[in-house]
Amino acid sequence: MALLAVGSATALAETLPLSTSESRADSTILVHRAEQPFDIVIDGALDDPIWDRVVAHGEFFVTSPETLEPAPLATRIRMVYTDRGLYLSAEMEQDPSTLVERLSAHDQGFLTRDYFMFALDTSGEGRYGYWFQLSLGNSRADGTIQPERQFSSNWDGAWRGATTRTANGWSAEFYIPWSIVSMPRSEGMRKMAIYASRRIAHSDTRHGWPALTWSNAKFLSAFHPLALEQIDPRQQLSFFPYVASTHEQFDAMEGMEDNYNTGLDVFWRPTTDFQVTATMNPDFGTVEPDAVVINLSAVETFFPEKRLFFLEGQEVFITTDRASPWSSNSTVMLLHTRRIGQRPIFPEIPQGSNFEYSQFGRPSDLIGAAKLTGNVSSYRYGVLTAFEQDSRFLGTASNGDPISISQSGRDFAVGRLLYEDSNNGYKAIGLLATAISHPDLDAFTQGVDLHYLNPAGTLQVDGQLLRSDVESGLGYGGFFDIRYRPNRHASHEFVVESFDDALDLNDLGYLGRNDRTSLRYRLRLRSTEWRNFRDTSLRVSTGTGWNSQGETISSGINASWEVTTHQLNEIRIGTGYSPEVIDDRNSYGNGSFTRAARKDIGLRFRSDSSKRFYYTLRANWNSDYDGGNVFGQSVAMVYRPTDRFGAYVDLGRVERDGWLLFRGDRRFIVFHAEMWSPQASASFFINAKQHLRLNLQWQGVKAEALRALRLPETGPDLIDVGDTVSKDDDFAISRLSVQFRYQYEIAPMSDVYVVYTRYATLSNPIEFGFADMFQETLANPVSELLALKVRHHFGNH
């Protein structure tokens, strides 16, 4: 019967004329295969003859706001494919005077503008897929999707696309080579599925086909099914050589240093379900600056990965959505690739010698790295290895002679195996293991992740059991995130997590803190039925957490109400309360102490973001230590006078009079502090492929000591030791990052960069006001970097 079914489908495809791309009886769309060679010019204009001979699909519905009414504007999609790839066109009706075009850099698909995107489930079983987006004006974005709606923009593919304005709207064309996407091996008829979405910026609405919203219980598994016959992609072999020249200075004492590098990335996909990527003598100099952060707490700041090699094909190593920056839960990752190539392990310093300590903070160079990923039947797998070079540091011995010391580089290995069953819901179990080898460090971690989605899509469970084996011993932990969506308007989330005090993932992963057990509940209610508002959202969360000593370290309840008006303004009101808890971290190992109850309230207003000028106002208050207050305000403004130029300014200020900081020897000080954190950026697009950007971030803090407290040997209550502070306890911090970047996208995944970056920090500039502090910081950089980098894609696709 199976052979007859395949034979019948094959016969049907052979008898279809070139114009057919129609739905079968089971609603599966049989996409037309073009047997004869044909040419489509990917220019966005649908004037190629083949588009007149292919049936259109356009059953779009309003998905934002979530009315699910038939879309008032027509959208017609046409598809045709060959052995080499899929061609898709979108014809969109709209009053041309209402079109919103805004150019942006690659993968900045979140701007309020007109765009069209589609996602393709290439597994055909709701296990994994890819999404592609074109905005009016030819700005591109792409990425991957995993169950059930884990979108990522980390993947980049060598596909082509273009848009153009028409007399009654605009249109888009895509060409997606089969060789750039992963697919299971298949004989005869291949199953896929599709979802398409269109944004209409001037009304801030989205239309989707099928009618899937962000609050739908099911997403990836509910795409519209497609059938494609006899796809036999050729293997892909691509080379990405690069050359880079840098002119760098780390501080005034060291002078300038010139570096010239060449390297090579290799991408090989011999079959649709297996690929290998490798890099030799890699240049991982980032062209995206990290956020400027002043963190005086005991919890490490999480910085996301921005290096292209590690981002590409990383999705199989992502075990849960806690690795996503959009997760509502704390970040937990066995693999955080920012650890690879970070500053070396601190070496042993000869007694009496003198070294410039800034060199110990420089990133380690890598010899190379390799990544292997694939799938076999219901299994997906991945292997990642990387090797650091030895580091050398220069200094002077106690007698004044120059000396050098070295530190060995680390070796990294990661293995991943995932079993998935997407029949009648989704069930999966995976294993991820990591290892680091170094003469001074051996660290091993393992994790088993579990995933379940019931057939109706209303119940979703994601969890992970963790184990670490480091020098300090064995550690264990785990979590379960349970989501229940009885309908589109309500969702419930239950979180259970426990990490013992020996669990240590931070050699190659990330865990903000161990030694905690937590229980949390979140409720979200959404509605589009209010007369005075377009849509509303109410969120309520509560929870508690304690450490291994039984001390309550977190507790409280929070609520927020968000509304969008019919004028497309957004308003958010939030409030929260936390009772008295124990802080067992910010004494840095000297014991636990009591933090008083805390209250907070915040307001946010954002004007219509489809306008050329819009703004966001924020104000918040919360109680600080021992009755102190924290007042925060910010105003952010965006101005885009043309489609090619945009400017952004964000002025943030915080004032607090109860800032409690540990100062050593069981001594705490309460400070009055003022903090400024302005950001500014400006972008100009010569065209969609050439981009100039200036980005500035600064944070400045001035803190005046008010009084001192002491943590007793017994008991958690801090003792006020009176007016024992002086001007020597006051401090100031100033940090700044400025980057100017020119990017020219020669072709997909082929770029030229010219980047100037300046980092600066002042050592306790307590004598300056904020304006002078900023000017002095800008004028005295700690490091400057001028880099030219060219990366080009050679290969078949």
N, C-alpha and C positions, 0 to 999 in steps of 0.2 A: 504493500500500500504506500509506503514511503517513497519507493522508487517511482510508482505511478504518479504520485503527487508532484515529485520533482520533474518528472517527464512532462506532465501536463503544464506545469508552470513554464518549463522551457519552451514547449510548443506555443504557449500563449505569447511569450515574449517574442518568438520568431515571427508570429503573424501580426504583431502590432505594427501599425505604421509609425513613421518617425514622430508623428504628433502626439503619441500617447504617453501619458504619465498619469494613470488613472487609478482610482481606488478599487480594490478587489472586494469581494463580498464580505470578507471579514474586516473591512475598513483599512487593511494594509495597502499602502500606495506602492504600486509596482512602478519604480522609477525607470524611465526609458534609457536603454543602452544604445548609444550611437555606434552602429557597426561601421559606417563609412567615415573616413577622415573628414573633419570639418574644422573650421577656424572660428574662434570667438575672440574678438578683441576686447580685453578686459579694460573697458574705459567707462563703465557705468551706464552707457547709453544702450538701450535694449533694441538696437537696430539690426542685430545679426539675424539672418533669416531663420535660424533654428528656434529662436524664442517664439516666433509666430506659429510654430508647429508642435509646441509642447503645451500640454494642458496646464492651466494655472490652478493653484489651491489658495484659498483665502478665507477660511472660516475663523476669523479673528474675533476675540472678545476683549472687553475692557477688564484688565487685570489690576490696574492701579488708577484710581481707587477700585476696590474689589467689588464692583457691582456685577461683574460677569455678564453685562449686557452685550449684545452684538456691537462690534466696533462701528462707530459712525463714519469712519474714513476707510475706504477700501485699501486693502493690501493684497497683492497677488504674487505668489511665489511659483517659480518654475524651476525644474531640476532636470538635468541630463548628465550622463556620465560616460566615460570611456575607460579603457584599461589604465589610463594614467591618472585620472582624477575625477572629481565631482565639480560640475558647474552649477551654480545656483544664482538666480536673479530675483530681485524683489522690486516690484513696481508699487509705489506708494502715492496715493492721492492726498493732496492737501493744498490749501490756498497758498500759493507761492509767497504772498506777503507775510505769512506767519512762520516761515521757515527760520530756524535758529541754527546758524553754523558757527562753530567755534573750534579752531584747530588746537591740537594738543599733542604732546609727546606720546610715544607708543605706550599702550596699556593704561592710559589715564581715561578709562571709559566711564568714569563716574560723573563727569560734568553734565550740567543741565543743557542739553542740546538734542537735536534730532539725530537718532541713530537707528540702525537695524542690526540685530544679532540673531544668530541661530546656533543651537547646540546640537551636536550629532553624537548619539550613543552608538559608537562603533563596535561595542561588544554585542549589541543586539539583545542584551539580557539585563540592562539596567545596572551594569557593574562599573563602567567607566566610559568617559567620552571627552569631547573637546568642544569649545565654543569659540566663535569668530564674530567680530563686531566691526562694522564700518559706520563711522559718523559722517554726516554731510560735510563734505570738504576733504574726505579721504584719510582722516585720522583713523588708526587701526588699534585694535585690542584683541587679545586671544588668551586662551588658557585651557585648563582642564576642569572636569567635573567628576566627582565621585559621589556615591550614595550618601544622603539622598539629594542633598543640595549643597555639597561642599565645592564651591567654586574657588578656583585659584587662577591667578594671572601669571604664575611663575613659568609656565611653558610658553615658548615662542616657536612658531612654525614658519617655514618658507612658502607661504601661500600668497596669492595675489588678489587684489580687490580694488574697486574704484566706484565712485559715486558721481552723479551729475544731476543738475536741476532740470526739470521738465516743465512743460506748459501748465501741467496740473498737479505739480508736486515735485517728487524726486525719485531716483531709482538707484539701485546698487547691483553690482556684479561681483561674484566670488569664484575663484578657482582654487580648489583644495586638492593637492596631489595626494593620492592614496599612500605614497611612500612616507609621508610625514606623520601619519597617525598609526596607532597600534590597533590591530584587529586580531581576533582569534583565527586560526586556520579554519577554512571552510571549503566544502565542495559544493558546486552547483549554486543554488539560491542562497544568498547571504542576507541575514536579517540585520537591520539597523533601526534606529528610531530618531525622530527629529522634534525639536521644539524651536519656535521662532518668536521673537519679540520685537516690538517697535516702540520707540519713545517719541511722543509729540511734546516738544519742550514748552511751547508757548502756553499749553494747557496743563502741563505737568501730568500727563497721563501715559499709560502704557497699554498696548494691545498685545495679546498673546495668542498663539495657536500651538497646541491645544490650550484650553482655558485653565492654565495653571498659575496660581498666585504664590507669593512667598509664605502664605499661611496654609496652603494646601497640605494635607497629610502626606501625599505622595508627590514626587517631582520627577526625578530621573526615570523611575520605573513607569511613569505615566506618559512618556513621550509618545508621539504618533508613530506607529510602526511603518517601516519601509521594507521593501524587498528589492534586492539588486542581484542580477545574475552574472556569474562568471567574472568576478573581480579577481584578477591575477596580477597584482602590482609587481613591478620589477624591484630588485633590491636597490637600496639607496646607500651611496657612499659619498660622504661630504667631508671636505677639509676646510678648516677655518684658521688659516695662518694669520698671525698678527705681528705688527711691529709697533714698538712704543719707545718714545724718547721722553725722559723726565728730567726736569731741572729742579732740584729739591734742596731745601735748607730746613734743618730741624731746630736749630737755635743759632743765635748770633755767634756763639763760640766756635761752632763747627764749620762755618762757611758753606758754600754751595757745593752740591754734588750732582754730577751728570750721570745718568744711567741710560743704557740702550739695551733693549730687550727684544728678542724674537721668540716666538712660541707657536705652538700648533695644537688646535683642538681637532679631534677626528670623530666623526659620527658614522656608524655603520649599522644598517638595518638589512640583514640578509633575507629575512622573511618578515611577514606582517606581525609576528608575535615575538620578535627577539631583536634587541638592539644593544650596541656597545658604544659608549662614548669614552674618550680618553683625552687627557691634556698632558702635554710635555713642556717643561720649562714654562709653566703658566705665569701670566702677569695678572694678578688678582687686584691690581690697583682699582679701587672703586671709583666710579664716576657719579655716584649718588652719595652725598654726605649723610652721616648719621645725625639724628636730632641732637641738639645741644641740651644736655640734661645736667642739673645740679642735684645730686642724690646724696643726702647725708643720713640716710637710713641704713639699716643692716641688711636690707634686701637688695640683691643685685638687679640693676636695670636690664631689661630684656631688649636687645637690639635685633631686628629682623635681618635675615640673610639678604644680600643685594648682589652677590657675585653670580654672574651668568652661568658658569659651569655647574655650580651646586644647585641652582634653581631649576635647570633643565632636567626633566624627567624625575623630579623628586617626589611625585605624588605617591608612588608605591611605598615610600618610606614614611609617609604621614599616617600614623596609626589611628588617631582620633582627631576630631575637630578642635581639641585643646591646643593643637599646634597652630591654629589659625589666629591671626590678630583680631578677628571679629568674634571670637568665642566669648560667651558670657561667663565662662569659668576660668579659673587660674591656669596659666600655661604649664603644661607638663609635656616634656619631650625627651625621649631617649636619644634622639639624634638632633642636635642643634649645630648645623654645619659651620656656624660662626666660630666654633671652638677650633676648627681646623685652620691652621695658619694664624692663630692668635699669638699674642706675645709669648716668648719662650718661657719655660720654667726657670725661675730665678736661680742663677748659678751661685756657686760658693765663691765668695770674694776673699782674696788674700788679705791677711791682716795688715793694716797700715796703708793699703793701697787707696787710690782715689779714682773714681769713675764718674762720668757724667750719666746720671741715672735715667735721663730721658731715653737713652738707647735701649734700656731694658724693656721699655714699653712699646717698641716697634714691632710690627707683625713679623712672624716667621716667614721665610721664603719656602716655597714648595718645590720639590723635585718634580712631582707629577701626581696625577690622580686618575682613576678609572672608575667607570660605572657600567654595570651590566644589568639590564632589566628585560623581562619577558613574561609570557604567560603560556601555560600548557593546560588545556582543558579548563578546569575550574580553579586552577592555581595561578597566582601571579607571584613573581619573585624578583629580588634585586640584590646586588652586591656592590658595595662601594669601598674603595681603598684610596688612601692618600698618604704621602710621605713628605715630611718636612726636611729641609736642609738644616745642617748644623749652623748655629749662630755664633758669631764672634764679636767680642766687645773689647774696646780699646780704652786703656787708662794709664795711670802712672803708679809705679811701685813706691814704697815708703822712702826709697833713696832718690826718687825723682826720675828714674829710668822708665821709658815707655814699656808697657806690658800689654799682653792680650790674654783673654781667657775665652773659653768656648763652652757651649752648651749643646748637647745632642738634640737633634730634632725628634719629634714624635712620629710614630707610625700608627695609622688608623685603619680599622677594618669594621665593616658593617654588613650584616646579612639580614635579609627580609624574606619571609614566606607568608602568603595569604591565600586561604581557601575561601571561596565565595559560592553561595547557592542562591540564585535569584529566582528560582521557581517558587511561586506561591509566597510572595514576600521576599525578604532578603535576610540571609544568615551568613555570617562570616566569622572566621577565627584566624588570627595571624600571630606570627612570632617575629620579633625584632631583637637582634643581639648586636652589641657593639663591643669593641676592644681597643685599648690603647696600649702600646708598648713603648717603654722608655727606660733607660737605666735607673732613673729615680722615681718611676711611676709605672705601675701596671693597674689598669682599671677595666672592669668588665661589667656590663649591664645586660639584663634580659627582660623582655616584656612580652606578655601574651595579651592580645587585644581581642575583644569579643563584640560582635555587632548583631543586632536583631531588629527587624522591621516586620510587623505583622502584615498579613495580606491586605487588610484595609488601609494600612499606612497610618493608623491612629496611634500605635504604640511603637516607640523607638527606644532601644537600649544600646548604649555604647559604654564599654568599660575596658579597663586594662589592669593587669596584675604585674607588679614590678619587682625586680630584684637587682641589687648592686653588690659587687664584690670588689672592694678597694682595700687599701692598706689598713684602714681603720676597722675593717671587718665586713660582715654581711649585713645588708639592709633590705627591708621589704616594705611594700606599700601597694596601693591600688585605689581605684575609683570606679564608680558607676554613675552615668548620667542617663536618667530615665525621662523621656518626654512623652506626654500623652496629649493628643490633639483630637478631642471628640468632634470638632467641627472647625470651619474656617475662622471662626470668631474667637475661639478660646484655645489656650494651650497651657499645660501644666508641666513643670520640670522639677524633678526630685534629684538631688545630688548627694551621694554618699562617697566620702573619700577618707583614706587613712594612710599616713606615711610615718613609719617609725623614725626614731632619732638617729638611726645608723644608715638610712637610705641616702645615697649620694649619687646623683645623676650628672653633676655639673662638670665632669671632666670632658664629656662629649655631648651631654644633653643639657636640659634646663629644668630646674625645679626651684621656684622662688623660696620655699622653705620646707623643711621636713618636720618631723616631730609634731604632727597635728592630725586630729580627726575632726571632720566637719560633717554637718547635716544642713542642707539648704532646700528651700522650696521657692519656686517662682511661679507667678500667675500672670498671664497676659491676656487681655480682652481687647478686641478690635471691633470697630463698628463704622459703617458708612451710612447710618440711618439717622444721624442728627441733622435737624433742619438748618442749624446755624453754622455747621462745620462740614467740610467735605469728608473728613474721616477723623477718627479718634483712636487713641491707644492708651490703655491703662496697664501699668506694670506694678506688681507688688512682689516683694521678695523678703524672706526672713530666714534666719539661720543661726547656728551656734557652732563653735569649735573649741576644742580643748587639746592640751598637750599631754605627753605621757605622764606628767606629774598630776594630772587631773585638774589643772588650772584652766579656767575659761579664758581663752585668748581672743575670741571674737564672738559677737552676739549683736543682734539688732534687727530692725525692720526698716525697709525703705519702700517708698512709693513714688511713682511719677505718672503724670498725665500729659500726653502729647496730642495736639490737635493741629490740623491743617485747615485754614479758612478757605472760603470760596475764592478769596483773592490770592490764594497760594502762599500766604504767610504761615509760618510754623511757630507754634508756641509750646514751650515745655515748662512744667512746674514740677519740681521734685522736692521731697522732704525725707528725713530719716531720723532714727533715734537708736543709739547704742548705749546700753547700761554700762556700769563699771566693769572693766575687764583687766586682765593681767597682760603686761608686755614682757615677754621672756626673750626678746631678741636685741632690743636697742640699748642694752647695757653691755653688749659685746662679751657675753660669757660671765658677767659679774653677778648674775642673779635676776630674779623676776621682780617687777614692781607694778604698782596699781596705776591704771589710767582711769580718770574720772569719766562719768557718763558724758555722752556727746550727742548734740542735736545739730541738725543742719537743714538748710533750705536753699534752693537754687531756682533761678529763672533764666530762660533763654528765649530770645525772639529772633527769627530769621525772616527777612523779607523775601519776596518772590525771586528765586534764583535764576529764572529764565530771563530776567532783565539784564541790560548791559551794566547796570550798577545795582548791587545788592549788598546787604550788610547783616551782621549777626551781633546781637548784644547779649552779654552774659553778666549775671550778678549772682553771688552766692555768699552765704554766711554759715559758719559753723563754730561751735564752741571749741576752744583749745584747752590746753592743760590748765587745771586749777582755776577755772572761771575765765580764762582768757578768750579772746575772740579772733576769728579769722575772717577777713573781708576780702573778697576777690571780685574783680571787675575786668572785663575785656570787651573790646570792640574790634570786629574784623570787617574789612571792606574789600570788595572785589569790583574792579572796573575794567570793562572790556569795550573800549570805544569802537573797535573794529573786530572782525573775525580773526585777525592775525596777531592782535596784541592784547595782552591782559596783565593786570597788576593786582597784587594781593598784599594787604597790610593787616597785621593782627597785633594789637597793643594790649598786653595783659599785665595786670598789677595785682599783687597780693600784699596785704598788711596783716600781721599777726602779733599779738602781745602775750602769747603764752607758748612760744616755741621751745619745747623741752629737748635738749641735746646732751648726750653723754660726753664728758670731757676728760675721762680717765680717773683712775684712783677712786672708783665708786662715787665720783662727783658728777652731778648734773647741774646745768645752768638753764634758767628760763630766760629767753631772749625776747626783746621786741625787734621785729624784723620787717623790712620792706623789700619786696622782690619785684623786679621788672623783667618781662620776657617778650620783647618785641620780635616779630618775624616779618619779613618782607620778601617778595619775589616779583619778578617781571619777566614775561616771556614774549618773544617776537618770532613769528614764523615767516620766513622768506617764502616758503611754500610748505606743503604737508610733509616734505622730507627734510627740510632744513630749519633748524630751531636754535634760537639764541635764548639763554636763560641766565638770569642773575638771581641768586638766592642768598639771603642773610638771616642768621639766627643769633640771638644774643640773650644771655641770662645774667642778670646782676642781682646780688644780694648784699644788703648791709644789715648787720645784726648787732644790737646793743644789749649787753648783759644787764639783767634786772636783779636777779637774786640767785643764790646757789642752794642746792639741795644735796643730800647725801643718802645713798642706799645703805641701810643698816646691814649688819652681818646676819641678822635674823628678822624676818617679817618683810612684807612687800610694800609697806608705806614709806615713801620718801620723807626724809626729815628736813625741814627748813632750817638751814644753818645761818640764817640772817643775812645781813648786807655784807657778804664777804667777797663781792666781785669788784673788779677794777676795770679800767680802760684796756688793760692787757687781755681781758677776756672777750672784748669786742672783736668782730671779724667781718671781712667782706670777701666776696668771690665774684669774679667776672670771667665769663667764657664766651667766646664768639667764633662763629664759622661763617666764612664768605666763600661763595663759589660762583665763578662765571664759566659757562659751558656753551660750546658750539657743537652741534651734532648734525651730521649729514648722513641720512640713510640712503646709501648707494643703491641698495636692493634689500629685500627682506633678509634680515639677519646679517647684513653687511653694513658697517658703519665707520664713519670717521669722527673722532672726538678731539676737540681741543679744550682742555680743562685747566683753569687756574683755581686753586683752592688755598685759602688762608685760614689757619687755626690760630687762636690767640687766647691767652689766659693771663691775668695779672695776679701776682702774689700778694694777697691781703691788701687791696687798695683802699684801706679804711679812710684815708685822708681825702678821698675824692667824693664829690657829689655824683649822682648817677650820670649826668650828661658828660662830665669830665671822665668818669670811669669808662664810659663807652668809647670816647675818643682816644683815650690812652690805650685801651685794649686793641682797638682797630689799628693804631699806629705801631704797636709792638707785637708782631706775630711770633708765636712759638715755632711754627713751621709754615713754609710756603712750598707749593708744588705747582709746577707748570708742566703739563703732560700733553703729548700728541700721541694718539693711539689710532691705528687703522686695523680693522678686522674685516676680512672678506670671506664670503662663502663661495667655495668651488665644489661643484658636485652635481649629480643628476637628481631631479625631482619632477 
